[in-house]
Amino acid sequence: MLKIEVLDLADEAAVGAYVDVWLTGHPTTNRSWAIESLWEPNPDFREVVRLVAREDGAGVGITSVGLLHGANAHLAVGTVTVHPEHLRQGVGTALLEALLPELRARGGAALEGWGVVKGSAGERWALASGFRAVAGRVLQRLTIADATADQTAADGYRLERWAGAAPEHLLASLAATRNSIRDAPATESARQDPEWTPESVRADEAEARAAGAELRVVAAVEEATGLVVAQTDVPLHAGDTTDTFWGSTVVTPAHRGRGLGLAVKAEMVRWLREDRPELERVDSGTDAANAHMIRVNARLGFVTNREVVVVSRAL
């Protein structure tokens, strides 16, 4: 008989069943690390909802869905995973039906999957389960040792970098630059870009610190004005030993076309090489309509892994 419950981290049998399913999609991952990572906070989410489905004690399916912060507190993002030996037996649908009330009870209003492989059985299942395809994304991976990171800022600009908290004299212009993300190609995702202010930047930094993450930022500063006009960030989590994920990259409209996006990303790679030599790879996801940033990544050495769709449904 199928039994679905919220994962109790104190229940060793449930944790073992959960990890059994998770490892089917991550076969090269160390099992002990996978278990330990369940205890680590994630600053991207205000709460993570994990369900485990078992038959006769064995794991057959799981969910891992996080509720976002701030302007996106209504949005839950994550995955439903079914053990390969139990596909097409209704496990995924049963997990989804159990997940929805858990998310509603926590204030969720929409659920999205951001990494569904385009054209896959997972996409077909999602569309048949009430989701809509609302955007496409290109997933790229950079092998740090192979990166072409010799690009520098154009004349009239300098690069500055920091970990944790932005310098006070750059705070206001950093917030203004981050608001330029609103110029990115529009999608139908329920995700809303926050209105960045100096106060919200400081709150974002504090959330990262509270979760034990080191937020690294590289900015391009216009020499004539002393203002930030481009920025990129990489949030390094405690478990990021060999692999990590790139954050956002933004250039203000008046300063585009001068190679600043490439310059700040190249400086970030140089920085990671300097004092995080154990890092081997960085993954990045870019909206499929943002051809310019995809080309910037390719120039740096990113290789496209696959294309995915963002699927979304109301709760």
Disulfide bonds with the S-S distance in Angstrom:
none
